[in-house]
């Protein structure tokens, strides 16, 4: 499987700009023959929405999600894209996986919410899901989930071969971006894609250091702390 991870700055509240950028990066990932592209946590809206989170929460038929489907189809590349999801009156920190035809394969709602702010804004999910891309079993985690061994272990127990993880890891947790993805691959036997933000958003400074890690715990591709990057690697 050929994997892609996109590291970028967060564009808070600008869904149109985030979709335009996703179209550009999906085109580049497709040109590099990637099977799946992962972008950072809550990519469509940015991470630091605060009190506006519920205002931006999306139902399944949201126009922005339809456009993500169209981008996957247009460039024939699977996409993992995060957004605040409105479901049964609650808001979840969600990542969804569309296949190269634009079909929605899976949704994952973040189980291990980070800090008081996330716990105030979101309801935690309660289950992981598995599906297949390019003949390999895949599952999703989101950011702080990667620092929780039980989450990766649950996916491994379900036979997952590749973990796809949008993230918004910030300072001072630089070490987590380096060690947690490697540790989870060694424990689970699954490769892992960790797509993070870089730069500043609100009061946060992100660590960058996005990575694609093989099942052996070795980095296949690693971004720096600063700057946009599109990582491509095979596992």
KOLRO-341884 format. One record per residue: x, y, z of N, C-alpha, C in turn; residue in one letter. Coordinates in Angstrom, 3 decimals, padded with zeros to 6 digits, always signed. Example, Ala and Ser with C-alpha at 12.3 -4.5 7.8 and 13.67 -1.06 7.14 Angstrom:
// residues 2
[[+013.190, -005.690, +007.800], [+012.300, -004.500, +007.800], [+013.200, -003.300, +007.800], "A"]
[[+012.850, -002.250, +007.080], [+013.670, -001.060, +007.140], [+012.900, +000.030, +007.870], "S"]
This chain:
// residues 235
[[+000.840, -001.184, +000.000], [+000.000, +000.000, +000.000], [+000.882, +001.243, +000.000], "X"]
[[+000.478, +002.207, -000.803], [+001.210, +003.473, -000.890], [+000.407, +004.529, -000.139], "X"]
[[+001.028, +005.111, +000.886], [+000.344, +005.999, +001.821], [+000.817, +007.431, +001.660], "X"]
[[-000.083, +008.376, +001.945], [+000.255, +009.797, +001.902], [-000.260, +010.472, +003.162], "X"]
[[+000.558, +011.374, +003.730], [+000.167, +012.191, +004.874], [+000.481, +013.647, +004.550], "X"]
[[-000.481, +014.521, +004.805], [-000.305, +015.941, +004.502], [-000.187, +016.739, +005.783], "X"]
[[+000.927, +017.457, +005.938], [+001.151, +018.368, +007.059], [+000.949, +019.794, +006.575], "X"]
[[+000.165, +020.573, +007.331], [-000.155, +021.933, +006.879], [-000.496, +022.817, +008.069], "X"]
[[-000.657, +024.100, +007.797], [-001.182, +025.023, +008.787], [-002.705, +024.899, +008.846], "X"]
[[-003.269, +025.154, +009.997], [-004.719, +025.124, +010.158], [-005.330, +026.419, +009.630], "X"]
[[-006.427, +026.289, +008.908], [-007.200, +027.437, +008.441], [-008.532, +027.408, +009.181], "X"]
[[-008.616, +028.148, +010.268], [-009.743, +028.035, +011.188], [-011.012, +028.632, +010.589], "X"]
[[-012.050, +027.809, +010.494], [-013.362, +028.275, +010.079], [-013.518, +028.530, +008.601], "X"]
[[-012.502, +028.281, +007.795], [-012.572, +028.562, +006.353], [-012.722, +027.246, +005.585], "X"]
[[-013.930, +026.719, +005.562], [-014.183, +025.426, +004.931], [-013.884, +025.477, +003.440], "X"]
[[-014.265, +026.565, +002.770], [-014.032, +026.673, +001.333], [-012.544, +026.603, +001.010], "X"]
[[-011.724, +027.317, +001.782], [-010.280, +027.288, +001.543], [-009.698, +025.914, +001.839], "X"]
[[-010.189, +025.262, +002.882], [-009.696, +023.927, +003.210], [-010.066, +022.915, +002.130], "X"]
[[-011.251, +023.038, +001.553], [-011.639, +022.147, +000.457], [-010.794, +022.408, -000.784], "X"]
[[-010.546, +023.679, -001.080], [-009.715, +024.017, -002.240], [-008.310, +023.431, -002.082], "X"]
[[-007.756, +023.551, -000.888], [-006.427, +022.999, -000.624], [-006.450, +021.471, -000.683], "X"]
[[-007.504, +020.852, -000.157], [-007.622, +019.397, -000.225], [-007.642, +018.915, -001.668], "X"]
[[-008.330, +019.635, -002.530], [-008.377, +019.263, -003.951], [-006.974, +019.287, -004.552], "X"]
[[-006.201, +020.304, -004.205], [-004.831, +020.418, -004.724], [-003.937, +019.290, -004.218], "X"]
[[-004.043, +018.979, -002.928], [-003.172, +017.960, -002.345], [-003.602, +016.563, -002.789], "X"]
[[-004.896, +016.341, -002.939], [-005.366, +015.055, -003.447], [-004.865, +014.813, -004.862], "X"]
[[-004.814, +015.868, -005.654], [-004.260, +015.747, -007.010], [-002.794, +015.336, -006.958], "X"]
[[-002.031, +015.951, -006.049], [-000.609, +015.613, -005.922], [-000.423, +014.197, -005.398], "X"]
[[-001.234, +013.788, -004.436], [-001.126, +012.435, -003.894], [-001.473, +011.400, -004.957], "X"]
[[-002.482, +011.699, -005.751], [-002.860, +010.796, -006.832], [-001.751, +010.676, -007.869], "X"]
[[-001.125, +011.804, -008.185], [-000.016, +011.784, -009.142], [+001.143, +010.946, -008.632], "X"]
[[+001.291, +010.878, -007.307], [+002.331, +010.049, -006.689], [+001.873, +008.605, -006.482], "X"]
[[+000.678, +008.295, -007.002], [+000.112, +006.940, -006.957], [-000.178, +006.467, -005.534], "X"]
[[-000.553, +007.405, -004.656], [-000.958, +007.029, -003.311], [-002.317, +006.338, -003.346], "X"]
[[-002.486, +005.357, -002.484], [-003.782, +004.695, -002.341], [-004.708, +005.469, -001.417], "X"]
[[-004.131, +006.125, -000.404], [-004.937, +006.864, +000.553], [-004.150, +008.063, +001.076], "X"]
[[-004.841, +009.176, +001.258], [-004.272, +010.420, +001.785], [-004.939, +010.746, +003.113], "X"]
[[-004.124, +011.028, +004.137], [-004.618, +011.413, +005.462], [-004.240, +012.868, +005.714], "X"]
[[-005.208, +013.675, +006.166], [-004.961, +015.079, +006.511], [-005.225, +015.272, +008.005], "X"]
[[-004.818, +016.423, +008.593], [-004.885, +016.572, +010.053], [-006.302, +016.560, +010.645], "X"]
[[-006.329, +016.507, +011.960], [-007.560, +016.416, +012.753], [-008.473, +017.631, +012.512], "X"]
[[-009.782, +017.348, +012.375], [-010.778, +018.407, +012.159], [-010.366, +019.318, +011.003], "X"]
[[-009.836, +018.719, +009.954], [-009.234, +019.475, +008.854], [-010.216, +020.449, +008.210], "X"]
[[-011.453, +020.041, +008.014], [-012.381, +020.877, +007.241], [-012.670, +022.212, +007.915], "X"]
[[-012.576, +022.255, +009.236], [-012.920, +023.484, +009.964], [-011.747, +024.094, +010.706], "X"]
[[-010.652, +023.344, +010.841], [-009.605, +023.735, +011.775], [-009.941, +023.227, +013.161], "X"]
[[-008.925, +023.134, +014.007], [-009.087, +022.529, +015.328], [-009.619, +023.509, +016.374], "X"]
[[-009.186, +024.774, +016.314], [-009.464, +025.727, +017.398], [-010.739, +026.534, +017.161], "X"]
[[-011.868, +025.874, +017.071], [-013.125, +026.581, +016.890], [-013.719, +027.060, +018.209], "X"]
[[-013.369, +026.402, +019.293], [-013.889, +026.793, +020.597], [-015.401, +026.804, +020.625], "X"]
[[-015.982, +027.919, +021.065], [-017.431, +028.014, +021.225], [-018.175, +027.905, +019.904], "X"]
[[-017.495, +028.063, +018.777], [-018.158, +027.964, +017.473], [-018.244, +026.530, +016.962], "X"]
[[-017.753, +025.566, +017.724], [-017.704, +024.183, +017.247], [-019.079, +023.668, +016.843], "X"]
[[-020.079, +023.876, +017.675], [-021.413, +023.374, +017.349], [-021.986, +024.073, +016.120], "X"]
[[-021.612, +025.332, +015.908], [-022.066, +026.072, +014.733], [-021.553, +025.427, +013.443], "X"]
[[-020.361, +024.862, +013.493], [-019.752, +024.266, +012.306], [-020.023, +022.755, +012.189], "X"]
[[-020.685, +022.158, +013.162], [-020.909, +020.709, +013.137], [-021.747, +020.315, +011.922], "X"]
[[-021.366, +019.199, +011.307], [-021.938, +018.791, +010.024], [-022.759, +017.521, +010.141], "X"]
[[-023.925, +017.534, +009.517], [-024.744, +016.336, +009.386], [-024.237, +015.523, +008.197], "X"]
[[-024.672, +014.265, +008.057], [-024.135, +013.409, +006.992], [-024.322, +013.945, +005.573], "X"]
[[-025.348, +014.783, +005.351], [-025.603, +015.299, +004.014], [-025.008, +016.691, +003.783], "X"]
[[-024.080, +017.124, +004.642], [-023.481, +018.454, +004.518], [-022.796, +018.622, +003.165], "X"]
[[-022.909, +019.819, +002.610], [-022.318, +020.091, +001.302], [-020.812, +019.882, +001.305], "X"]
[[-020.152, +020.228, +002.396], [-018.694, +020.067, +002.463], [-018.303, +018.600, +002.357], "X"]
[[-019.079, +017.721, +002.964], [-018.775, +016.288, +002.895], [-019.046, +015.737, +001.495], "X"]
[[-020.056, +016.249, +000.847], [-020.306, +015.861, -000.537], [-019.144, +016.284, -001.435], "X"]
[[-018.559, +017.445, -001.138], [-017.417, +017.916, -001.931], [-016.182, +017.049, -001.678], "X"]
[[-015.970, +016.603, -000.428], [-014.858, +015.680, -000.170], [-015.026, +014.410, -001.001], "X"]
[[-016.242, +013.880, -001.054], [-016.520, +012.708, -001.884], [-016.169, +012.975, -003.341], "X"]
[[-016.544, +014.148, -003.821], [-016.254, +014.494, -005.218], [-014.752, +014.611, -005.467], "X"]
[[-014.009, +015.139, -004.500], [-012.554, +015.245, -004.648], [-011.912, +013.864, -004.717], "X"]
[[-012.340, +012.947, -003.844], [-011.808, +011.580, -003.891], [-012.077, +010.948, -005.240], "X"]
[[-013.272, +011.133, -005.733], [-013.647, +010.551, -007.026], [-012.877, +011.204, -008.174], "X"]
[[-012.746, +012.516, -008.121], [-012.078, +013.246, -009.205], [-010.616, +012.832, -009.351], "X"]
[[-009.951, +012.571, -008.233], [-008.526, +012.253, -008.277], [-008.232, +010.768, -008.050], "X"]
[[-009.272, +009.974, -007.865], [-009.132, +008.515, -007.698], [-008.147, +008.176, -006.580], "X"]
[[-008.362, +008.811, -005.424], [-007.530, +008.523, -004.253], [-008.436, +008.502, -003.024], "X"]
[[-008.251, +007.525, -002.149], [-009.012, +007.474, -000.907], [-008.572, +008.607, +000.018], "X"]
[[-009.508, +009.130, +000.810], [-009.239, +010.277, +001.675], [-009.708, +010.008, +003.098], "X"]
[[-008.885, +010.403, +004.078], [-009.290, +010.439, +005.480], [-009.328, +011.910, +005.886], "X"]
[[-010.531, +012.395, +006.191], [-010.741, +013.821, +006.457], [-011.583, +013.964, +007.719], "X"]
[[-011.161, +014.875, +008.613], [-011.853, +015.076, +009.879], [-012.727, +016.317, +009.883], "X"]
[[-013.749, +016.302, +010.753], [-014.692, +017.406, +010.875], [-015.509, +017.219, +012.153], "X"]
[[-016.119, +018.284, +012.689], [-017.056, +018.124, +013.798], [-018.376, +017.580, +013.246], "X"]
[[-018.810, +016.454, +013.786], [-019.995, +015.770, +013.264], [-021.185, +015.980, +014.197], "X"]
[[-022.322, +016.344, +013.626], [-023.567, +016.453, +014.375], [-024.359, +015.166, +014.199], "X"]
[[-024.624, +014.508, +015.328], [-025.336, +013.231, +015.281], [-026.227, +013.103, +016.504], "X"]
[[-027.527, +012.974, +016.255], [-028.507, +012.791, +017.325], [-028.368, +013.844, +018.417], "X"]
[[-028.141, +015.093, +018.005], [-028.075, +016.194, +018.944], [-026.752, +016.371, +019.649], "X"]
[[-025.774, +015.501, +019.384], [-024.444, +015.595, +019.996], [-023.409, +015.913, +018.924], "X"]
[[-022.283, +016.485, +019.354], [-021.178, +016.805, +018.434], [-020.015, +015.887, +018.742], "X"]
[[-019.453, +015.288, +017.695], [-018.327, +014.356, +017.817], [-017.134, +014.884, +017.028], "X"]
[[-015.949, +014.546, +017.485], [-014.705, +014.780, +016.746], [-014.520, +013.554, +015.850], "X"]
[[-014.807, +013.716, +014.574], [-014.963, +012.578, +013.664], [-013.972, +012.635, +012.514], "X"]
[[-013.518, +011.473, +012.087], [-012.772, +011.331, +010.842], [-013.511, +010.317, +009.980], "X"]
[[-013.595, +010.594, +008.698], [-014.282, +009.692, +007.775], [-013.337, +009.281, +006.663], "X"]
[[-013.587, +008.098, +006.140], [-012.778, +007.533, +005.063], [-013.649, +007.334, +003.828], "X"]
[[-013.259, +007.991, +002.736], [-013.896, +007.807, +001.436], [-012.952, +007.020, +000.543], "X"]
[[-013.484, +006.092, -000.257], [-012.612, +005.364, -001.174], [-012.392, +006.160, -002.448], "X"]
[[-011.629, +005.608, -003.370], [-011.233, +006.342, -004.576], [-012.394, +006.642, -005.516], "X"]
[[-013.535, +005.969, -005.300], [-014.726, +006.262, -006.090], [-015.602, +007.313, -005.434], "X"]
[[-015.206, +007.774, -004.241], [-015.985, +008.752, -003.505], [-017.009, +008.150, -002.570], "X"]
[[-017.032, +006.828, -002.440], [-017.972, +006.176, -001.534], [-017.478, +006.276, -000.100], "X"]
[[-018.369, +006.577, +000.821], [-018.026, +006.641, +002.235], [-017.908, +005.226, +002.780], "X"]
[[-016.713, +004.868, +003.255], [-016.469, +003.518, +003.759], [-016.630, +003.404, +005.267], "X"]
[[-016.233, +004.452, +006.001], [-016.165, +004.318, +007.455], [-016.138, +005.686, +008.113], "X"]
[[-016.723, +005.765, +009.331], [-016.578, +006.943, +010.194], [-016.020, +006.487, +011.530], "X"]
[[-015.125, +007.283, +012.070], [-014.608, +007.003, +013.403], [-014.773, +008.246, +014.257], "X"]
[[-015.357, +008.086, +015.445], [-015.560, +009.180, +016.388], [-014.555, +009.035, +017.519], "X"]
[[-013.753, +010.061, +017.728], [-012.637, +010.013, +018.673], [-013.101, +009.550, +020.055], "X"]
[[-012.461, +008.509, +020.549], [-012.827, +007.923, +021.835], [-012.105, +008.614, +022.989], "X"]
[[-010.798, +008.793, +022.848], [-009.977, +009.354, +023.924], [-009.821, +010.867, +023.704], "X"]
[[-010.766, +011.617, +024.214], [-010.729, +013.068, +024.069], [-009.619, +013.652, +024.946], "X"]
[[-008.955, +014.702, +024.415], [-007.798, +015.270, +025.096], [-008.179, +016.530, +025.863], "X"]
[[-007.926, +016.544, +027.153], [-008.049, +017.756, +027.942], [-009.495, +018.187, +028.179], "X"]
[[-009.641, +019.189, +029.022], [-010.966, +019.665, +029.405], [-011.728, +020.280, +028.238], "X"]
[[-011.018, +020.971, +027.340], [-011.685, +021.653, +026.232], [-012.361, +020.654, +025.299], "X"]
[[-011.655, +019.618, +024.868], [-012.277, +018.620, +023.994], [-013.438, +017.923, +024.707], "X"]
[[-013.252, +017.625, +025.964], [-014.307, +016.931, +026.702], [-015.541, +017.805, +026.877], "X"]
[[-015.348, +019.111, +026.875], [-016.472, +020.036, +026.960], [-017.194, +020.179, +025.623], "X"]
[[-016.434, +020.136, +024.530], [-017.008, +020.414, +023.213], [-017.567, +019.183, +022.508], "X"]
[[-017.017, +018.009, +022.821], [-017.378, +016.811, +022.075], [-017.876, +015.699, +022.981], "X"]
[[-018.711, +014.847, +022.419], [-019.059, +013.597, +023.069], [-018.079, +012.531, +022.579], "X"]
[[-017.564, +011.668, +023.449], [-016.625, +010.639, +022.976], [-017.328, +009.554, +022.172], "X"]
[[-016.615, +009.015, +021.199], [-017.116, +007.847, +020.489], [-016.996, +006.613, +021.358], "X"]
[[-017.489, +005.499, +020.845], [-017.466, +004.285, +021.670], [-017.046, +003.033, +020.913], "X"]
[[-016.559, +003.181, +019.671], [-016.198, +001.983, +018.913], [-015.235, +002.332, +017.788], "X"]
[[-014.351, +001.393, +017.477], [-013.512, +001.497, +016.281], [-014.162, +000.698, +015.152], "X"]
[[-013.745, +000.991, +013.922], [-014.248, +000.283, +012.755], [-013.083, -000.141, +011.884], "X"]
[[-013.278, -001.188, +011.126], [-012.276, -001.620, +010.152], [-012.917, -001.696, +008.776], "X"]
[[-012.098, -001.468, +007.767], [-012.538, -001.609, +006.386], [-011.303, -001.942, +005.560], "X"]
[[-011.418, -001.959, +004.253], [-010.291, -002.334, +003.399], [-010.035, -001.260, +002.350], "X"]
[[-008.766, -000.977, +002.127], [-008.297, -000.107, +001.049], [-007.153, -000.826, +000.359], "X"]
[[-007.207, -000.899, -000.959], [-006.137, -001.522, -001.747], [-005.793, -002.921, -001.227], "X"]
[[-006.810, -003.647, -000.799], [-006.608, -005.027, -000.371], [-006.039, -005.198, +001.020], "X"]
[[-005.899, -004.089, +001.789], [-005.368, -004.178, +003.143], [-006.401, -003.691, +004.141], "X"]
[[-006.431, -004.288, +005.313], [-007.355, -003.905, +006.367], [-006.858, -002.649, +007.063], "X"]
[[-007.730, -001.639, +007.181], [-007.346, -000.370, +007.781], [-008.358, +000.032, +008.849], "X"]
[[-007.899, +000.853, +009.791], [-008.758, +001.441, +010.803], [-008.246, +002.825, +011.133], "X"]
[[-009.069, +003.618, +011.802], [-008.703, +004.996, +012.111], [-008.606, +005.235, +013.619], "X"]
[[-007.671, +006.112, +013.990], [-007.598, +006.717, +015.309], [-007.454, +008.220, +015.102], "X"]
[[-007.635, +009.005, +016.169], [-007.479, +010.453, +016.060], [-006.587, +010.952, +017.193], "X"]
[[-005.443, +011.499, +016.847], [-004.525, +012.221, +017.732], [-004.280, +011.518, +019.065], "X"]
[[-004.902, +011.968, +020.155], [-004.601, +011.445, +021.487], [-004.865, +009.942, +021.586], "X"]
[[-005.733, +009.420, +020.742], [-005.935, +007.960, +020.679], [-004.609, +007.238, +020.477], "X"]
[[-003.707, +007.849, +019.689], [-002.435, +007.204, +019.366], [-001.557, +007.076, +020.608], "X"]
[[-001.806, +007.904, +021.605], [-001.038, +007.823, +022.854], [-001.641, +006.834, +023.855], "X"]
[[-002.716, +006.178, +023.454], [-003.422, +005.230, +024.322], [-003.258, +003.824, +023.743], "X"]
[[-002.407, +002.993, +024.328], [-002.112, +001.677, +023.749], [-003.342, +000.814, +023.483], "X"]
[[-004.370, +000.926, +024.309], [-005.547, +000.075, +024.135], [-006.251, +000.331, +022.810], "X"]
[[-006.191, +001.562, +022.307], [-006.876, +001.882, +021.057], [-006.249, +001.134, +019.881], "X"]
[[-004.924, +001.198, +019.767], [-004.241, +000.471, +018.698], [-004.377, -001.035, +018.884], "X"]
[[-004.369, -001.475, +020.145], [-004.510, -002.910, +020.416], [-005.868, -003.435, +019.947], "X"]
[[-006.904, -002.614, +020.137], [-008.234, -003.005, +019.685], [-008.271, -003.194, +018.176], "X"]
[[-007.635, -002.278, +017.449], [-007.574, -002.413, +015.996], [-006.758, -003.639, +015.595], "X"]
[[-005.648, -003.876, +016.287], [-004.822, -005.045, +015.986], [-005.604, -006.336, +016.212], "X"]
[[-006.402, -006.364, +017.265], [-007.210, -007.548, +017.543], [-008.214, -007.820, +016.424], "X"]
[[-008.593, -006.743, +015.711], [-009.514, -006.884, +014.581], [-008.795, -007.138, +013.260], "X"]
[[-007.473, -007.309, +013.326], [-006.711, -007.654, +012.129], [-006.284, -006.492, +011.262], "X"]
[[-006.317, -005.275, +011.811], [-005.942, -004.102, +011.021], [-004.451, -004.135, +010.684], "X"]
[[-004.122, -003.818, +009.443], [-002.735, -003.785, +008.979], [-002.170, -002.365, +008.887], "X"]
[[-003.053, -001.367, +008.747], [-002.626, +000.028, +008.638], [-003.578, +000.886, +009.465], "X"]
[[-003.009, +001.742, +010.335], [-003.789, +002.684, +011.149], [-003.636, +004.077, +010.548], "X"]
[[-004.750, +004.735, +010.295], [-004.781, +006.057, +009.677], [-005.199, +007.062, +010.742], "X"]
[[-004.317, +008.034, +011.055], [-004.533, +008.885, +012.230], [-004.358, +010.366, +011.919], "X"]
[[-005.445, +011.109, +011.734], [-005.367, +012.569, +011.704], [-005.032, +013.085, +013.106], "X"]
[[-004.198, +014.119, +013.202], [-003.787, +014.611, +014.509], [-003.737, +016.133, +014.549], "X"]
[[-003.748, +016.658, +015.800], [-003.522, +018.081, +016.054], [-002.647, +018.172, +017.298], "X"]
[[-001.478, +017.587, +017.211], [-000.574, +017.533, +018.365], [+000.196, +018.851, +018.509], "X"]
[[+000.168, +019.381, +019.716], [+000.726, +020.714, +019.948], [+001.833, +020.689, +021.009], "X"]
[[+002.602, +021.782, +021.074], [+003.572, +021.943, +022.144], [+002.846, +022.018, +023.483], "X"]
[[+003.414, +021.466, +024.555], [+004.792, +020.984, +024.682], [+004.953, +019.487, +024.420], "X"]
[[+004.042, +018.876, +023.661], [+004.021, +017.419, +023.541], [+004.777, +016.930, +022.305], "X"]
[[+005.927, +017.545, +022.052], [+006.734, +017.177, +020.890], [+007.128, +015.707, +020.922], "X"]
[[+007.492, +015.197, +022.084], [+007.951, +013.812, +022.182], [+006.868, +012.828, +021.774], "X"]
[[+005.600, +013.191, +022.010], [+004.501, +012.283, +021.660], [+004.448, +012.039, +020.163], "X"]
[[+004.743, +013.080, +019.370], [+004.706, +012.924, +017.915], [+005.824, +012.022, +017.413], "X"]
[[+006.892, +011.919, +018.178], [+008.028, +011.084, +017.775], [+007.870, +009.656, +018.275], "X"]
[[+007.523, +009.508, +019.546], [+007.559, +008.175, +020.144], [+006.257, +007.398, +020.031], "X"]
[[+005.104, +008.078, +020.163], [+003.832, +007.345, +020.193], [+003.553, +006.586, +018.893], "X"]
[[+003.720, +007.186, +017.703], [+003.464, +006.407, +016.495], [+004.362, +005.174, +016.373], "X"]
[[+005.628, +005.314, +016.734], [+006.533, +004.165, +016.672], [+006.128, +003.088, +017.670], "X"]
[[+005.786, +003.497, +018.877], [+005.400, +002.530, +019.904], [+004.156, +001.755, +019.498], "X"]
[[+003.159, +002.458, +018.949], [+001.916, +001.774, +018.590], [+002.132, +000.768, +017.456], "X"]
[[+003.022, +001.075, +016.529], [+003.275, +000.113, +015.456], [+003.954, -001.139, +015.988], "X"]
[[+004.894, -000.970, +016.892], [+005.584, -002.126, +017.462], [+004.636, -002.992, +018.285], "X"]
[[+003.724, -002.350, +018.996], [+002.772, -003.102, +019.805], [+001.711, -003.806, +018.972], "X"]
[[+001.273, -003.136, +017.907], [+000.134, -003.646, +017.144], [+000.525, -004.478, +015.930], "X"]
[[+001.749, -004.267, +015.425], [+002.138, -004.924, +014.191], [+001.508, -004.300, +012.964], "X"]
[[+000.931, -003.103, +013.113], [+000.312, -002.387, +011.998], [+001.123, -001.134, +011.676], "X"]
[[+001.214, -000.799, +010.389], [+001.803, +000.478, +009.998], [+000.877, +001.606, +010.437], "X"]
[[+001.419, +002.836, +010.494], [+000.619, +003.957, +010.988], [+000.951, +005.230, +010.224], "X"]
[[-000.098, +005.964, +009.854], [+000.039, +007.280, +009.219], [-000.422, +008.333, +010.217], "X"]
[[+000.440, +009.309, +010.506], [+000.198, +010.336, +011.533], [+000.329, +011.693, +010.845], "X"]
[[-000.815, +012.339, +010.559], [-000.831, +013.587, +009.791], [-001.170, +014.743, +010.728], "X"]
[[-000.215, +015.638, +010.947], [-000.350, +016.684, +011.964], [-000.327, +018.074, +011.341], "X"]
[[-000.786, +019.051, +012.116], [-000.638, +020.453, +011.750], [+000.773, +020.951, +012.090], "X"]
[[+001.100, +022.108, +011.538], [+002.312, +022.830, +011.884], [+001.961, +024.297, +012.072], "X"]
[[+002.836, +025.051, +012.735], [+002.578, +026.477, +012.918], [+001.589, +026.755, +014.035], "X"]
[[+000.990, +027.946, +014.011], [+000.128, +028.425, +015.093], [-001.341, +028.426, +014.680], "X"]
[[-002.190, +028.173, +015.673], [-003.638, +028.350, +015.519], [-004.185, +028.774, +016.880], "X"]
[[-004.755, +029.979, +016.959], [-005.209, +030.476, +018.246], [-004.048, +030.542, +019.224], "X"]
[[-004.218, +029.921, +020.377], [-003.175, +029.915, +021.402], [-002.230, +028.725, +021.279], "X"]
[[-002.442, +027.884, +020.267], [-001.659, +026.658, +020.133], [-000.538, +026.816, +019.116], "X"]
[[+000.563, +026.120, +019.373], [+001.629, +025.951, +018.386], [+001.795, +024.454, +018.165], "X"]
[[+001.616, +024.020, +016.941], [+001.647, +022.591, +016.634], [+003.079, +022.100, +016.439], "X"]
[[+003.262, +020.808, +016.679], [+004.606, +020.238, +016.637], [+005.048, +019.798, +015.249], "X"]
[[+004.121, +019.723, +014.271], [+004.511, +019.128, +012.993], [+004.924, +017.682, +013.192], "X"]
[[+006.048, +017.287, +012.573], [+006.626, +015.952, +012.747], [+005.683, +014.840, +012.293], "X"]
[[+004.859, +015.131, +011.299], [+004.015, +014.091, +010.707], [+004.887, +012.939, +010.236], "X"]
[[+004.311, +011.727, +010.231], [+005.150, +010.568, +009.938], [+004.321, +009.425, +009.372], "X"]
[[+004.960, +008.619, +008.558], [+004.453, +007.313, +008.137], [+005.427, +006.287, +008.692], "X"]
[[+004.926, +005.399, +009.553], [+005.762, +004.422, +010.245], [+005.397, +003.028, +009.759], "X"]
[[+006.414, +002.220, +009.457], [+006.170, +000.840, +009.063], [+005.803, -000.021, +010.256], "X"]
[[+005.331, -001.225, +009.975], [+004.939, -002.140, +011.054], [+006.118, -002.544, +011.928], "X"]
[[+007.338, -002.283, +011.447], [+008.537, -002.596, +012.223], [+008.964, -001.466, +013.150], "X"]
[[+008.168, -000.381, +013.206], [+008.488, +000.742, +014.073], [+009.469, +001.731, +013.486], "X"]
[[+009.867, +001.544, +012.247], [+010.817, +002.442, +011.587], [+010.078, +003.484, +010.749], "X"]
[[+010.545, +004.733, +010.828], [+009.968, +005.787, +009.995], [+010.203, +005.486, +008.523], "X"]
[[+009.148, +005.565, +007.735], [+009.280, +005.479, +006.278], [+009.396, +006.873, +005.663], "X"]
[[+008.762, +007.862, +006.309], [+008.864, +009.261, +005.880], [+008.495, +010.126, +007.078], "X"]
[[+009.225, +011.214, +007.272], [+008.993, +012.071, +008.439], [+009.139, +013.539, +008.023], "X"]
[[+008.161, +014.361, +008.386], [+008.239, +015.800, +008.134], [+008.973, +016.492, +009.273], "X"]
[[+009.389, +017.715, +009.031], [+009.993, +018.518, +010.078], [+008.943, +019.174, +010.961], "X"]
[[+009.395, +019.990, +011.902], [+008.476, +020.667, +012.805], [+007.751, +021.821, +012.122], "X"]
[[+008.377, +022.410, +011.126], [+007.809, +023.564, +010.449], [+007.589, +023.265, +008.974], "X"]
[[+006.574, +023.911, +008.408], [+006.384, +023.882, +006.964], [+005.436, +022.802, +006.474], "X"]
[[+004.777, +023.150, +005.366], [+003.891, +022.208, +004.692], [+004.692, +021.047, +004.118], "X"]
[[+004.116, +019.853, +004.154], [+004.796, +018.685, +003.616], [+003.766, +017.657, +003.183], "X"]
[[+004.038, +017.014, +002.066], [+003.255, +015.865, +001.624], [+004.187, +014.649, +001.654], "X"]
[[+003.944, +013.759, +002.594], [+004.755, +012.557, +002.745], [+004.149, +011.423, +001.919], "X"]
[[+004.991, +010.678, +001.261], [+004.568, +009.500, +000.491], [+005.485, +008.340, +000.874], "X"]
[[+004.905, +007.188, +001.198], [+005.733, +006.028, +001.527], [+004.927, +004.760, +001.321], "X"]
[[+005.644, +003.682, +001.046], [+005.011, +002.369, +000.883], [+005.213, +001.530, +002.136], "X"]
[[+004.189, +000.759, +002.478], [+004.294, -000.194, +003.591], [+003.803, -001.542, +003.091], "X"]
